[in-house]
């Protein structure tokens, strides 16, 4: 009887051991383990990656396709809104290269005592343009021989009002030399290109404008 009991117990233990061995071990949760170098340092999170990455890879491929489409759509909308950006020619007209333009503006401000505040100079595309908050900038430059000797009295300019967070309004002016159509090639496809490029530059200047003097 005792022998039979021992046999039954052994069989039961063997059965239970077999179940525990066959059952898959539960996946350990992600843990944070200290990096070598002692306590108190940075900790590294250990992340367990699923063995089957096919679903997430398929999702990534789909999202990449959607992203590529959205970029093409954004590019198309940008072209329709702002036209094709003109490129700088290999040899710009005299005084139009960015370094020359900046030098002439500095000389005009110094020689003619132009009171207008110059916020910056935009040479991202031709022609370079002075950015200011002063409506009197154009008149001041037209009366300055340093400017008119270089560019004459033809200008490319645009202006707009900018609403500030405190409710006040700032004037924004962009002004550059005229007489050169850098968008001539693009204008053959869209005659509004020169105006659209001014809108683009105006929007960029507005986005960068600080309402705090």
TAVENQUI-V44917 format. One record per residue. N is the residue number from 1. RES is the residue in one letter. D_FIRST is the distance of its C-alpha to the first C-alpha in Angstrom with 1 decimal. Layout:
<<N & RES & D_FIRST> <N & RES & D_FIRST>>
//
This chain:
<<1 & X & 0.0> <2 & X & 3.8> <3 & X & 5.3> <4 & X & 5.1> <5 & X & 6.3> <6 & X & 8.7> <7 & X & 9.9> <8 & X & 10.6> <9 & X & 12.4> <10 & X & 14.3> <11 & X & 15.3> <12 & X & 16.5> <13 & X & 18.4> <14 & X & 19.9> <15 & X & 21.0> <16 & X & 22.6> <17 & X & 24.2> <18 & X & 25.6> <19 & X & 27.2> <20 & X & 28.7> <21 & X & 30.1> <22 & X & 31.5> <23 & X & 33.1> <24 & X & 36.7> <25 & X & 37.4> <26 & X & 39.7> <27 & X & 43.3> <28 & X & 44.4> <29 & X & 47.3> <30 & X & 50.7> <31 & X & 51.1> <32 & X & 54.0> <33 & X & 53.8> <34 & X & 56.5> <35 & X & 58.8> <36 & X & 59.0> <37 & X & 61.4> <38 & X & 59.8> <39 & X & 59.1> <40 & X & 61.8> <41 & X & 62.9> <42 & X & 62.8> <43 & X & 59.5> <44 & X & 58.5> <45 & X & 56.7> <46 & X & 54.0> <47 & X & 54.2> <48 & X & 51.6> <49 & X & 53.5> <50 & X & 51.9> <51 & X & 51.2> <52 & X & 53.2> <53 & X & 56.8> <54 & X & 58.4> <55 & X & 58.8> <56 & X & 60.5> <57 & X & 62.6> <58 & X & 63.8> <59 & X & 64.7> <60 & X & 66.6> <61 & X & 68.5> <62 & X & 69.5> <63 & X & 70.6> <64 & X & 72.6> <65 & X & 74.4> <66 & X & 75.1> <67 & X & 76.4> <68 & X & 78.7> <69 & X & 80.1> <70 & X & 80.7> <71 & X & 82.5> <72 & X & 84.8> <73 & X & 85.4> <74 & X & 86.3> <75 & X & 88.6> <76 & X & 90.4> <77 & X & 90.8> <78 & X & 92.1> <79 & X & 94.7> <80 & X & 95.8> <81 & X & 96.1> <82 & X & 97.7> <83 & X & 98.9> <84 & X & 98.6> <85 & X & 98.8> <86 & X & 102.0> <87 & X & 101.7> <88 & X & 103.9> <89 & X & 106.5> <90 & X & 106.7> <91 & X & 110.1> <92 & X & 110.4> <93 & X & 113.9> <94 & X & 115.6> <95 & X & 114.1> <96 & X & 111.0> <97 & X & 108.5> <98 & X & 106.1> <99 & X & 107.4> <100 & X & 111.0> <101 & X & 110.4> <102 & X & 108.7> <103 & X & 111.6> <104 & X & 114.2> <105 & X & 112.5> <106 & X & 112.4> <107 & X & 116.0> <108 & X & 117.0> <109 & X & 115.3> <110 & X & 117.0> <111 & X & 120.4> <112 & X & 120.8> <113 & X & 118.9> <114 & X & 116.8> <115 & X & 115.3> <116 & X & 112.5> <117 & X & 109.0> <118 & X & 107.3> <119 & X & 103.6> <120 & X & 102.9> <121 & X & 103.9> <122 & X & 102.0> <123 & X & 102.4> <124 & X & 99.1> <125 & X & 101.4> <126 & X & 105.2> <127 & X & 107.3> <128 & X & 106.4> <129 & X & 106.7> <130 & X & 107.3> <131 & X & 105.1> <132 & X & 106.7> <133 & X & 106.7> <134 & X & 110.5> <135 & X & 112.6> <136 & X & 115.6> <137 & X & 114.1> <138 & X & 115.8> <139 & X & 119.2> <140 & X & 118.8> <141 & X & 118.0> <142 & X & 120.8> <143 & X & 123.2> <144 & X & 121.9> <145 & X & 123.7> <146 & X & 120.8> <147 & X & 118.7> <148 & X & 121.4> <149 & X & 122.7> <150 & X & 119.3> <151 & X & 118.3> <152 & X & 121.3> <153 & X & 120.9> <154 & X & 118.5> <155 & X & 115.0> <156 & X & 111.6> <157 & X & 110.2> <158 & X & 107.9> <159 & X & 107.1> <160 & X & 104.7> <161 & X & 103.7> <162 & X & 100.3> <163 & X & 98.7> <164 & X & 97.1> <165 & X & 94.0> <166 & X & 96.4> <167 & X & 98.5> <168 & X & 101.4> <169 & X & 102.7> <170 & X & 103.4> <171 & X & 105.8> <172 & X & 104.6> <173 & X & 107.1> <174 & X & 106.6> <175 & X & 109.8> <176 & X & 110.6> <177 & X & 113.4> <178 & X & 114.4> <179 & X & 116.3> <180 & X & 113.5> <181 & X & 111.2> <182 & X & 108.0> <183 & X & 106.3> <184 & X & 108.9> <185 & X & 106.6> <186 & X & 104.0> <187 & X & 106.7> <188 & X & 107.7> <189 & X & 104.3> <190 & X & 104.2> <191 & X & 107.5> <192 & X & 105.7> <193 & X & 103.9> <194 & X & 106.2> <195 & X & 105.7> <196 & X & 102.0> <197 & X & 101.7> <198 & X & 103.6> <199 & X & 101.1> <200 & X & 98.3> <201 & X & 99.8> <202 & X & 100.7> <203 & X & 97.1> <204 & X & 95.8> <205 & X & 98.4> <206 & X & 97.4> <207 & X & 93.7> <208 & X & 94.6> <209 & X & 97.2> <210 & X & 96.7> <211 & X & 98.2> <212 & X & 98.5> <213 & X & 101.7>>
//
